[in-house]
Amino acid sequence: MILIADGGSTKADWIAINKNKQEEFRVRTLGLNPEVISAKELNDRIIHMFQLIKIKDDVTEIYFYGAGCGTPVAIKILEDVLQEIFTNAQVHIAEDMLAAVYAASGKKPAIVCILGTGSNSCYFDGENLHMKAVSLGYTIMDEASGNYFGKKLLKEYYYSKMPKRIAEKFEAEFNLDADYIKKNLYREANPNMYLATFAQFMFEFKEDKYIKRIIKKGFQEFFKYRILPFEKGPETPLYFIGSIAFYFRDLLEKVAHKNKLVITDVIQRPIDNLLEYHKKNIN
């Protein structure tokens, strides 16, 4: 049995395929980002998924692509967790950026971007990933991501810049007590996921001028720091992966056009494309 996983900070999608490369099942666990989740919690999130534990001794290979898997220390944490559970498996771990490339362009050159709970980008030349900057995560970077927009909305609300009609609905939907917010930001696990929950609020108001302005400004910031430095023109395919890109595709395309670029495709969840890639490339 082979396991293929696409792991974000919020959720991780798993697919099991047999020796004939046929899908046996698929499941979803909570996010498995080793940069923000302890080894114990990573372990718990996997072992409490019955379908995975039922086949743990039959798994011979794991291909895990995950958020937070871009440094040796983080990779080692997750590798140890997976190896302890799936004792007969050879474990391959790579950052989610590589999964995005395989799901979007396969083996063809392209700029590939992630806009989900977090954000990132790369230029893939057909063989290697090229990144202009190492991501320092949600506190400093992650432009136009779910947690980026969550921070923006909280600031707008607390600085009384949010229109009254939207602020009232924001108050009705979330606990906006300052102590509660600070507890989740500074004392609880996964503050990036907490912030991203506020961004989901924008989906309800995607046609509102105020929300559109926030989103377009965030997208432009992403292009400025994460796409334009590659210095590629509209002839280079441009792909986006993730829920933020998927639900606000129309605004994303307008910002791309403003920057003289054309979006080739937007993929909400890469796991199906990733499965097809591995079916073709696993011996």
C-alpha positions, 0 to 999 in steps of 0.5 A: 500500500502507498499513501499520498498526502497533501498536508496543510495547516488546517487539514491534510488529505490522504489517499491510499493506493494499492500495488496496482495503483488503484485508489483504496480509500481517501480520508482527511485529518486535521492539519499536520504542520510540524512548524506549529504543531507538537510531535505528540499532537501530530501523532494523535491526529494520525492515530485517531484516523481509523482508516490509516491505522487499520493499514499501517503495517501494510504501507510500504511508502508514504509521499507526504507534501506539507506546509511547514516542511521546508526546513530539515528540523521540521522534516525530521519531526514529521518523519519521526512521527510517521516512521513510528506509526508506519514502521514498514514504510519508506517515508518521503517528505517534501514541502507543499510547494512541490505538491502544488507544482506536481498538481498544477504543471506536472513536469512543465515550467510554470509559476505556481502559487499557494493561497490557502491558510498560508501562502507561498510561490515558486518558479518551476523550470521543469526540474527544480524549484526556484524561490525568491525568499524563504518563507518566515511564516504567518507572523511576518509573511504569508501575504494574501493568505487566510491568516493574512486576511484574518489579521486585516479584518481584526485590525479593521474592526478594532480600529473602527474602520469596518463599515457598520453593516459588516461590523455588526455581522462580524460581531454576531459571528465571532467572539471578539472579546479582546482577552479571548482573541489574545488567548487564541493568538498567544496562548493556544496552539495553531494561531495561524489556523485561528486567524484564517477562520476570520478570513472565511467571513469574507466569502459571504461578502465577496461582492461588497466593495469594502471586502473587495478592496481588502482582497485586491490590496492583499493580492497585489501585495502577493504579486509584488513580493511573490510573483513579479520578482521572478520576472516572467511574462504572460507566456509563462503559465501561472497557477494558483492552489488553495481556497482563497485563490479559488473563491476569489478567482475573479479578483485574482484574475483582475490583479493578474491582468493589472500586472500584465499576467494571465492565470492559467488555472486555479485549483482548490484542492490539489490531491486529485491531480497529485494522485494522477501525477504519482500514478504516472511516476511511481514504478 
